[in-house]
Amino acid sequence: MPAKKFKPEEVIGKPYQRGMLPYGGAVTRGKISSAIDEAEYRETMKRLKAITP
């Protein structure tokens, strides 16, 4: 059975529980206010690795 793909739009506005943001995001007053998908996470990490010595 394949793993369920993470979709940020499904978690925004829900109460935060540990593990709900596998690639990062933000929580405001106990609710998820933003979430990052896998593609955005990988692109950010690629740019960070390019500038670190």
Secondary structure, 3 states (H helix, E strand, C coil): CCCCCCCHHHHCCCECCCCCCCCCEEEECCEEEEECCHHHHHHHHHHHHHHCC
